Amino acid sequence: MHPMRKAKKGLIATFVVVLTGLGLLLGYLFRPLAHKPVPAGFTCLDLESGTFGPLPALSGRVYGVGLSYAGHIEETASEFTPGAAPPLFIKAAGSIRIGGGEVAVPGSEQILAALDSLEPGLEAEITSRHDRMPAMLDYEAELALVLLEDIEGEALEQETFAPRLGFTVINDLSARSLAILGEGRENQFDYWGLSKSFDGFSPLGERMWTPSAHAADAIPCVTIQTTVNGELRQRGSTADMIYTPADMLRFIATAYPQARLKRGDVIATGTPGGVVMSTPRHLVRAANLLGVDRFTKLSMVIDREGFLGPGDVVVTTAEGLASVTVKLTTSD
């Protein structure tokens, strides 16, 4: 074969290999989720068939359920497996702020101290890489469940179990910088809980709605939304959740067998899409493919715009149920 023809044939073969490899890579990065999240089958409760009243005495325990809306799963480039438990975490009692009010944005020292309490030595590692550690404060409008009775494990095992619940609104405020540093850790969701446990990070509606009759898999199907300084940031329907209250309670009881579900416990049921901390799925897959570590991931987003700061006024509303407002301030 003539050398020029042979060289040309070789170039064509190389081009085909490269093009095939690129196609496979793009197919991997942009492939859809293996399983598409779908809303649970809810019994939608009519707000006229119930009563409003004050919250009961709270236990001080706030359980959080993560990734319970398809929109939030997509915007955070998270995975979904039908039947598997979603991310679960516990928020500190001091995070509860009934009726909202002023909430301080944690400063670098508070963020670093919190991280070091969970992972000793992490503060030194971070300060060697960054001259500051912002909170990267985000909002999360959520329907809140309030337990009106103690719940035994035997009851949860019944398919028709109808928990006695009250409903209100909660803003699950989150310092995203802490959550990012939990990526790849076996106790990742402890970092989530820590990121949401600063004082006032669970502003809760002052009033609660209780249905006149409790039914299995029943919720008020209402619109929840967040505005920041009057600008609409989030809006979604609770009917789009992919887990029922009974599902969530079963997941929690399994994850925390030593912590009995009690009257006055609060469950933050997850947020719809629209938070600040969103990332395209293909970029997350590329970072994982390249083995990008948690510190590099933090460096990539630490200066992202849009996070909350002192002076911002955040209003979280569950239509017809309750509304809670916080004004963010600087930390002391």
C-alpha positions, 0 to 999 in steps of 0.5 A: 500500500502506498505510504500516503494512503496507509497514513491516511487510513491510519488517521481515519481509524484514529479519528473513528476511535477518538470520536467513538470514545467521545460519544461514549463519554458524552453518553455517560455524562448526559445519560438520564437517571436509571429510575425517574422519581415520581410523586407518591400517591397522596390523599389530599386533605382539604384545609376546611376539614381541620382546625388551626391552632398553636404548636404543641410542646415540642420535643426539641428534635428535628428530623430532616428528610433529603431529596424528596422532590424530583426537581431537587434531585435533578438540580443537585445531580443526586441519584435515586433508587426506588424503595431505598431510604433518602438522606436522613439527618437530625438537626440540633434543638437550638435550630428551632425558631418558632415564628422566625425573626432574626437569624445570624449568618455563621462566620468563618470561625463558627463554621470551622469550629463546627467542622472540627467538632465533627472531624478533628483536624479538618479546621487546620486542613481547610485553613491551609487551603482557604483564607476564609470559610463562608457559610454559603447560606441557602434556603429550603421551603418545606412542609413540616410534620409535627407528631401529635403522639408517640409512635411505636415500631409495631404501628409503623409496620402496618400498611394502613398506619395513619399517624396523627400529625399536624402540619406547618411550614419550615425553612430548612436553612443550610450552610452548604460549605459544611455539606460539601465537605461531607462528600465522600465520607461514610457519615456524609449526612452527619455533615448535612445535619451539622450544616443545618443546626446553627441557632435559628436554622429551623424557623417554624410557622407559629400555627399548625393545621390538624385534620379532623380525621387522619388517613394513611398517606394523607397530606395537605396538597398545597403550594410551598414557596420562598421569596428573598427580598420580595423575589420569588426563588422557589415554588412547588406543590407538596403533592410532588413529594416522592415519599408519604409521611408514613414512608418518612417515619419508617425510614427515620425509625430504621435509621435511628432505632434508639431514638423513639419517635415522640410527640412534639418531634418535627420532620422537615420533609424536603424541598422542591427545586429552586435552591441556590446550590444547584449543579448540572449532572454532567459536571458532577459526573465528570468531577467524580470520573476525574476523582475531584476531592471534596476540597477542590469541589469546595474551591470550585463553588466557594465564590458562587453568587446568590447565597444568602447574607446579612440584611436579606429577608427570607419568607417561606410560605405553605399556602393556606397553612402558615408563613415564617419570615427571617431577617439575616444578621451578622454573627457576634 
